[in-house]
Amino acid sequence: MIAVKDRAKKVLKILKKTYPEADCALVHKNPIQLLVSTILSAQCTDKRVNIVTKDLFKKYQTAEDFASAKPYELEKEIKSTGFFRQKSKWIMGATLKIVTDFNGRVPKSMEELLTLPGVARKTANVVLGTAYQIAAGIVVDTHVKRLAKRLGLTQNQDPVKVERDLVQIVPRQDWIWFSHALITHGRQLCKALTPLCEKCPLSSICPSSKN
């Protein structure tokens, strides 16, 4: 664990120098918009989600608006994000529970967020960290999982176990920023199929580097 902690410190130092302003790429103005966007982002790019939500958020502005939506209309409006029927059910289910149980406001605790349909730890961590600046954990999406493994920060594949490993080696004050930085790095350089190791500032300390 000591070796992993040392590597984590070096990774953090380089990432902070490379991506000091890393932040959530989902365009939103409030917690409900972020929650909906994060649900839509499953198996979909943030770029596509932002295109869809540009018009979606003009029509649906509150939890009540989403909860009372006509399912077939909402499905049509989010269709291009994929898995639109399931996502529609999650969005309507989550917002209805927010209206009935949380007075129309997205809750601010991990325990309460996990009671919402379609919300697991990744989505809850996104909302808590980005909307409320609450570091309850580390967001583990496909990029974070891939990079954490490549960088030797975890040996696990399960997102919950990856998060468990990361919170032990990353200082809590960096949890929110860290996931955004890894996601940005994953999109720009450490890509799934063709990682650009020759351009990567982490290549000298990365056990998976092809350099």
HELIX and SHEET records of a PDB file:
HELIX    1   1 ILE A    2  THR A   18  1                                  17    
HELIX    2   2 PRO A   31  LEU A   40  1                                  10    
HELIX    3   3 ASP A   46  LYS A   59  1                                  14    
HELIX    4   4 ALA A   63  ALA A   67  1                                   5    
HELIX    5   5 PRO A   71  ILE A   78  1                                   8    
HELIX    6   6 LYS A   79  THR A   81  5                                   3    
HELIX    7   7 PHE A   84  ASP A  101  1                                  18    
HELIX    8   8 MET A  110  LEU A  113  1                                   4    
HELIX    9   9 ARG A  121  VAL A  126  1                                   6    
HELIX   10  10 VAL A  127  ALA A  131  3                                   5    
HELIX   11  11 TYR A  132  TYR A  132  1                                   1    
HELIX   12  12 THR A  142  ARG A  150  1                                   9    
HELIX   13  13 PRO A  159  ILE A  169  1                                  11    
HELIX   14  14 ARG A  172  ASP A  174  5                                   3    
HELIX   15  15 TRP A  175  GLN A  188  1                                  14    
HELIX   16  16 CYS A  197  LYS A  199  5                                   3    
END                                                                             
